[in-house]
């Protein structure tokens, strides 16, 4: 399921990242790589705050939907 459907407070493992090469590279530079644990901190109007590798990162709905958990 896409990361946009994740429940706040839950920890998930990234299984796949979709999109163009530039988008996948950008997400990888932020720490979103396959088999990495991510935790949804909060969700407001489709935008998410994600904890990944000791960092908190805000993603809009379109970017979060490219991350499959």
MDAnalysis code that builds the backbone (N, CA, C; Angstrom):
import MDAnalysis as mda
import numpy as np

u = mda.Universe.empty(207, n_residues=69, atom_resindex=np.repeat(np.arange(69), 3), trajectory=True)
u.add_TopologyAttr("name", ["N", "CA", "C"] * 69)
u.add_TopologyAttr("resid", np.arange(1, 70))
u.add_TopologyAttr("resname", ["UNK", "UNK", "UNK", "UNK", "UNK", "UNK", "UNK", "UNK", "UNK", "UNK", "UNK", "UNK", "UNK", "UNK", "UNK", "UNK", "UNK", "UNK", "UNK", "UNK", "UNK", "UNK", "UNK", "UNK", "UNK", "UNK", "UNK", "UNK", "UNK", "UNK", "UNK", "UNK", "UNK", "UNK", "UNK", "UNK", "UNK", "UNK", "UNK", "UNK", "UNK", "UNK", "UNK", "UNK", "UNK", "UNK", "UNK", "UNK", "UNK", "UNK", "UNK", "UNK", "UNK", "UNK", "UNK", "UNK", "UNK", "UNK", "UNK", "UNK", "UNK", "UNK", "UNK", "UNK", "UNK", "UNK", "UNK", "UNK", "UNK"])
u.atoms.positions = np.array([
    [0.852, -1.188, 0.000],
    [0.000, 0.000, 0.000],
    [0.889, 1.240, 0.000],
    [0.394, 2.361, -0.527],
    [1.208, 3.578, -0.528],
    [1.326, 4.165, 0.876],
    [2.375, 4.912, 1.088],
    [2.638, 5.518, 2.394],
    [1.512, 6.460, 2.824],
    [0.767, 6.999, 1.877],
    [-0.331, 7.906, 2.210],
    [-1.429, 7.211, 3.008],
    [-1.511, 5.883, 2.949],
    [-2.542, 5.144, 3.674],
    [-2.064, 4.674, 5.054],
    [-0.830, 4.981, 5.410],
    [-0.271, 4.536, 6.681],
    [-0.901, 5.289, 7.852],
    [-0.981, 4.611, 8.997],
    [-1.549, 5.221, 10.206],
    [-0.447, 5.904, 11.005],
    [-0.712, 7.106, 11.514],
    [0.289, 7.787, 12.354],
    [0.668, 6.944, 13.565],
    [1.959, 6.943, 13.887],
    [2.456, 6.193, 15.025],
    [2.913, 4.791, 14.681],
    [2.594, 4.319, 13.490],
    [2.972, 2.973, 13.074],
    [4.314, 2.999, 12.328],
    [5.076, 1.924, 12.457],
    [6.344, 1.785, 11.747],
    [6.164, 0.792, 10.605],
    [6.696, 1.144, 9.445],
    [6.566, 0.323, 8.253],
    [7.935, 0.162, 7.601],
    [8.034, -0.785, 6.680],
    [9.261, -0.989, 5.915],
    [8.974, -0.672, 4.451],
    [9.847, 0.112, 3.841],
    [9.675, 0.490, 2.439],
    [9.935, -0.735, 1.560],
    [8.977, -1.045, 0.696],
    [9.091, -2.202, -0.189],
    [9.429, -1.807, -1.622],
    [9.004, -0.614, -2.057],
    [9.210, -0.203, -3.444],
    [9.065, 1.311, -3.526],
    [9.768, 1.916, -4.481],
    [9.619, 3.347, -4.748],
    [9.366, 3.489, -6.237],
    [8.256, 4.145, -6.580],
    [7.874, 4.297, -7.975],
    [8.163, 5.720, -8.451],
    [8.031, 5.931, -9.748],
    [8.218, 7.263, -10.320],
    [9.421, 7.311, -11.241],
    [9.676, 8.502, -11.753],
    [10.804, 8.713, -12.654],
    [12.120, 8.576, -11.882],
    [13.194, 8.385, -12.623],
    [14.515, 8.217, -12.013],
    [14.879, 9.397, -11.119],
    [14.546, 10.626, -11.553],
    [14.889, 11.815, -10.772],
    [14.163, 11.808, -9.425],
    [12.913, 11.398, -9.448],
    [12.106, 11.364, -8.222],
    [12.657, 10.309, -7.267],
    [12.957, 9.122, -7.784],
    [13.498, 8.052, -6.942],
    [14.852, 8.441, -6.368],
    [15.674, 9.113, -7.167],
    [16.984, 9.561, -6.692],
    [16.828, 10.595, -5.578],
    [15.896, 11.526, -5.748],
    [15.653, 12.551, -4.723],
    [15.196, 11.912, -3.415],
    [14.267, 10.965, -3.494],
    [13.792, 10.281, -2.292],
    [14.916, 9.468, -1.647],
    [15.768, 8.856, -2.447],
    [16.902, 8.105, -1.906],
    [17.862, 9.028, -1.158],
    [18.075, 10.229, -1.694],
    [18.952, 11.193, -1.028],
    [18.373, 11.657, 0.305],
    [17.037, 11.628, 0.422],
    [16.382, 11.982, 1.684],
    [16.395, 10.823, 2.682],
    [16.762, 9.629, 2.222],
    [16.827, 8.470, 3.105],
    [15.763, 7.429, 2.853],
    [14.915, 7.646, 1.856],
    [13.853, 6.695, 1.539],
    [14.379, 5.658, 0.550],
    [14.922, 4.564, 1.082],
    [15.436, 3.478, 0.258],
    [14.739, 2.179, 0.669],
    [14.750, 1.202, -0.216],
    [14.068, -0.070, 0.026],
    [14.646, -0.756, 1.261],
    [13.766, -1.379, 2.044],
    [14.081, -2.104, 3.283],
    [14.452, -1.187, 4.448],
    [14.135, 0.097, 4.341],
    [14.349, 1.036, 5.442],
    [13.059, 1.181, 6.238],
    [13.195, 1.266, 7.570],
    [12.017, 1.483, 8.414],
    [11.642, 2.959, 8.411],
    [10.352, 3.231, 8.306],
    [9.840, 4.595, 8.387],
    [8.666, 4.610, 9.357],
    [8.523, 5.718, 10.070],
    [7.410, 5.883, 10.994],
    [6.652, 7.141, 10.612],
    [5.334, 7.036, 10.520],
    [4.510, 8.200, 10.236],
    [4.306, 8.960, 11.542],
    [4.807, 10.185, 11.607],
    [4.673, 10.998, 12.816],
    [3.306, 11.653, 12.846],
    [2.917, 12.269, 11.725],
    [1.592, 12.886, 11.653],
    [1.149, 13.011, 10.204],
    [-0.166, 13.172, 10.049],
    [-0.761, 13.312, 8.728],
    [-1.792, 14.432, 8.786],
    [-1.585, 15.452, 7.957],
    [-2.507, 16.588, 7.927],
    [-2.875, 16.873, 6.478],
    [-4.141, 16.697, 6.143],
    [-4.666, 16.976, 4.801],
    [-3.878, 16.259, 3.706],
    [-3.451, 15.031, 3.972],
    [-2.735, 14.257, 2.970],
    [-1.233, 14.411, 3.013],
    [-0.734, 15.494, 3.595],
    [0.708, 15.668, 3.749],
    [1.161, 14.917, 4.993],
    [2.368, 14.363, 4.924],
    [2.858, 13.527, 6.011],
    [4.172, 14.043, 6.571],
    [4.376, 13.809, 7.856],
    [5.689, 13.987, 8.469],
    [6.175, 12.585, 8.791],
    [7.330, 12.238, 8.235],
    [7.856, 10.885, 8.316],
    [9.180, 10.888, 9.077],
    [9.342, 9.930, 9.988],
    [10.619, 9.721, 10.674],
    [11.365, 8.648, 9.899],
    [12.545, 8.997, 9.394],
    [13.369, 8.044, 8.662],
    [14.831, 8.297, 9.017],
    [15.510, 7.259, 9.500],
    [16.939, 7.358, 9.848],
    [17.251, 8.558, 10.734],
    [16.595, 8.698, 11.850],
    [16.831, 9.762, 12.830],
    [16.532, 11.161, 12.308],
    [15.782, 11.280, 11.219],
    [15.384, 12.583, 10.687],
    [13.881, 12.601, 10.485],
    [13.300, 13.787, 10.600],
    [11.882, 13.954, 10.286],
    [11.776, 14.747, 9.000],
    [11.006, 14.204, 8.061],
    [10.889, 14.811, 6.742],
    [9.415, 14.967, 6.396],
    [9.060, 16.133, 5.883],
    [7.680, 16.383, 5.448],
    [7.572, 16.064, 3.960],
    [6.531, 15.309, 3.604],
    [6.275, 14.966, 2.203],
    [4.846, 15.325, 1.845],
    [4.662, 15.856, 0.637],
    [3.294, 16.108, 0.199],
    [2.683, 14.794, -0.287],
    [1.400, 14.839, -0.559],
    [0.662, 13.623, -0.908],
    [1.218, 12.951, -2.162],
    [1.604, 13.732, -3.168],
    [2.078, 13.138, -4.421],
    [3.404, 12.397, -4.237],
    [4.301, 12.928, -3.416],
    [5.579, 12.247, -3.169],
    [5.373, 11.028, -2.281],
    [4.552, 11.155, -1.259],
    [4.301, 10.042, -0.335],
    [3.627, 8.874, -1.045],
    [2.810, 9.163, -2.045],
    [2.112, 8.088, -2.749],
    [3.062, 7.246, -3.608],
    [4.264, 7.735, -3.870],
    [5.253, 6.986, -4.659],
    [6.005, 5.970, -3.804],
    [5.885, 6.071, -2.492],
    [6.577, 5.149, -1.587],
    [5.611, 4.037, -1.199],
    [5.967, 2.814, -1.546],
    [5.116, 1.659, -1.269],
    [5.656, 0.923, -0.050],
    [4.753, 0.657, 0.908],
    [5.153, -0.029, 2.144],
    [4.516, -1.399, 2.219],
])
